[in-house]
């Protein structure tokens, strides 16, 4: 297992915490959102390089039990609205 360590070249804009915060903010407005729609929104809002950390951010939020994946809809849902 490898860890992701920040360095002096790490952009906070593309950090897991920043992307996770944007995901939670988006899900707070739209409780359920399509996976690709969420990715496209983040690319538009943060930048094209967000794709690299997108899955790690989703995994982080899933581990904290903040989101769940709905396989039938290929969507992400916010579990608790009070974050």
N, C-alpha and C positions, 0 to 999 in steps of 0.2 A: 504494500500500500504506500502510495506516495502522498506527501502533503504539499499543499500549495502555500508557499511562503512568500510574503510580500518582500519586495526589494525597493531600492531607490528608483527603479524604473517602472514600478507598478503604478498604473493609473487608478486612482480611487473611483473614477467614473465607471470603470469596468470591474469593480470589486464585487464579490459575492454579496456583501452586505448592501451595497447600493442597488444592485439589480434586484435583490430580494425585496428591498423596501419598495421599489417601483412596482414589482409584481403584486405585493400586498395592497398598495395604493390603488392599482388598477382593479384588483379583485374586490376591493371595498366598494368601488363604484359599480361594478358589474359582477355580481356574486359568482356567476359561471361564465367562463370565456373559452373559446376555442383555442387549442394549443397553437396553431399557426397564426391565428389572429393576435394572440398575446406576443408571440415572437416578432411578428411584423410591427406591432405597436412599439415594442422595446427597441427594435432596430431604428424606427423613425424617431423615437424620443431620445435615446441614449447614443446610438451610433451602430454602424454595421458590425463592429467587432464584438457586439454583445452576445452573438451566437456562441462564441467560445465558452462563455461562463454561464449561459442560460440553463443548461441541464444541471450544472452544479448548484445553481441557485434554487432550482426546483427541488433538487434532492435535499438541500439544506432545509427548505421550508417543509417538505414532506416529513423529514426526520423530526422536526419540531412540532409536527401534527397541526400545522396551520392550513395546509391545503390537502386536497385529495384529487386523484386522477379518475375521471369517469371514462372508462374504456369504450362504452357504447357510443358516446358523443365525441370522443377524442378531445375532451375538454378538461380544464382545471377548475376546481371549485374551492372557494374559501370555506373552511370548516367553522371557524368562530368569527363572527363579525366584530367582536370586541377584541382588538389586537393588543 
